[in-house]
Amino acid sequence: MAYSSDELSGRLDELVRTYGDWVIWEQGLPCACRAAPGLRMAAGCTRCEGEGFIWISPQKLKGIVMPAHTDRRLASMGWLTPSDLTFATDAHDRIADFDRITLTTPLPVDPEVIVRGQAFREGLRGLTAEEDRLAYQAARVLACFAHDRPAEPLVEGDDFVITGKTLRWFRPPPDGAVYVFKYEALTEWLAFASPVEVIDRGASLGQRVLLRRRTLVNLAERAVPGG
């Protein structure tokens, strides 16, 4: 039995509604600091914090998240890294290059090394001298210790508190001290290649977007749209 494009679109929409997960979707835009000679990003830019892109207009979006390596066609093209994901939406949502998707299910991330006071010295937005910055929004701290004293863990609530990506010390350690954080987070992913449009008989059935973890995308080497 052959289905019309409208019937296929309706069935795909139903799959997204039934099996999809809620994420936060933000539009990605090149920061004005990329207009510098050679499109070099300004390390001290207060808008993009040196990433060269800003993300605006956050909104909730439902879609199906899958490991990208399960798609043999994509894997055969050599595009993928082991952690890449695909994100399938219905026909009404339009995700573009450099848009950011934040998963709302906490996942473990690689242990992170924090140099006390470095983020504040680099002028990251909204930080005080008693605060440091994590790469992702922390959901649960698994371990925290000075790199040279792993047998003396620090305790969340007694030594520090984390709100989103901001780590605030109750008794700030000396500047330059090095700490290791292991935590679960709301991970951020970027549409790192042009989204794949699913077309049937001239009608769009939605997108399948290739996602790569934000910290693995070298935005300095990415071309600016229209540039």
GIJOFEN-V619970 format. One record per residue. N is the residue number from 1. RES is the residue in one small letter. SS is DSSP state (~ for helix, > for strand, _ for the rest). PSI is psi in whole degrees, 0 to 359 (none if undefined). Layout:
BEGIN
n=<N;N>
res=<RES;RES>
ss=<SS;SS>
psi=<PSI;PSI>
END
This chain:
BEGIN
n=<1;2;3;4;5;6;7;8;9;10;11;12;13;14;15;16;17;18;19;20;21;22;23;24;25;26;27;28;29;30;31;32;33;34;35;36;37;38;39;40;41;42;43;44;45;46;47;48;49;50;51;52;53;54;55;56;57;58;59;60;61;62;63;64;65;66;67;68;69;70;71;72;73;74;75;76;77;78;79;80;81;82;83;84;85;86;87;88;89;90;91;92;93;94;95;96;97;98;99;100;101;102;103;104;105;106;107;108;109;110;111;112;113;114;115;116;117;118;119;120;121;122;123;124;125;126;127;128;129;130;131;132;133;134;135;136;137;138;139;140;141;142;143;144;145;146;147;148;149;150;151;152;153;154;155;156;157;158;159;160;161;162;163;164;165;166;167;168;169;170;171;172;173;174;175;176;177;178;179;180;181;182;183;184;185;186;187;188;189;190;191;192;193;194;195;196;197;198;199;200;201;202;203;204;205;206;207;208;209;210;211;212;213;214;215;216;217;218;219;220;221;222;223;224;225;226;227>
res=<m;a;y;s;s;d;e;l;s;g;r;l;d;e;l;v;r;t;y;g;d;w;v;i;w;e;q;g;l;p;c;a;c;r;a;a;p;g;l;r;m;a;a;g;c;t;r;c;e;g;e;g;f;i;w;i;s;p;q;k;l;k;g;i;v;m;p;a;h;t;d;r;r;l;a;s;m;g;w;l;t;p;s;d;l;t;f;a;t;d;a;h;d;r;i;a;d;f;d;r;i;t;l;t;t;p;l;p;v;d;p;e;v;i;v;r;g;q;a;f;r;e;g;l;r;g;l;t;a;e;e;d;r;l;a;y;q;a;a;r;v;l;a;c;f;a;h;d;r;p;a;e;p;l;v;e;g;d;d;f;v;i;t;g;k;t;l;r;w;f;r;p;p;p;d;g;a;v;y;v;f;k;y;e;a;l;t;e;w;l;a;f;a;s;p;v;e;v;i;d;r;g;a;s;l;g;q;r;v;l;l;r;r;r;t;l;v;n;l;a;e;r;a;v;p;g;g>
ss=<_;_;_;_;~;~;~;~;~;~;~;~;~;~;~;~;~;~;~;_;>;>;>;>;>;>;>;>;>;>;_;~;~;~;~;_;~;~;~;_;_;_;_;_;_;_;_;_;_;_;_;_;>;>;>;>;>;>;>;>;>;>;>;>;>;>;>;~;~;~;_;~;~;~;~;~;_;_;_;_;_;_;_;_;>;>;>;>;_;_;_;_;_;_;_;_;_;_;_;>;>;>;>;_;_;_;>;>;_;_;_;>;>;>;>;_;_;~;~;~;~;_;_;_;_;_;_;_;_;_;>;>;>;_;_;_;>;>;>;>;>;>;>;>;>;>;_;_;_;_;_;_;_;_;_;>;_;_;_;>;>;>;>;_;_;>;>;>;>;_;_;_;_;_;_;_;_;>;>;>;>;>;>;>;>;>;_;>;>;>;>;_;_;_;_;>;>;>;>;>;_;_;>;>;>;>;>;>;>;>;>;>;>;~;~;~;_;_;~;~;~;_;_;_;_;_;_>
psi=<127;136;146;165;321;320;319;317;318;320;320;320;321;322;317;316;324;317;358;163;149;135;171;124;130;141;136;133;141;137;153;338;345;351;359;161;132;13;33;137;142;118;329;16;126;348;313;357;36;1;341;354;152;157;130;170;57;139;153;143;142;136;173;120;128;150;132;334;347;346;103;326;314;318;324;340;348;19;340;151;160;332;358;153;161;150;116;129;174;184;356;344;138;98;141;170;140;0;153;134;124;120;139;1;120;138;150;143;166;141;140;136;124;127;116;123;353;315;321;318;330;358;28;144;139;6;145;175;343;8;154;172;133;164;328;167;114;135;325;128;127;326;149;129;155;141;334;4;61;341;1;74;147;154;126;134;330;314;333;168;145;129;111;241;359;126;118;126;137;322;89;129;169;146;139;348;144;129;153;129;132;126;164;147;165;100;148;138;146;143;99;353;155;129;144;120;129;114;134;116;46;359;140;133;10;182;154;113;134;126;140;141;136;321;351;355;121;91;338;334;358;137;144;129;129;359;none>
END
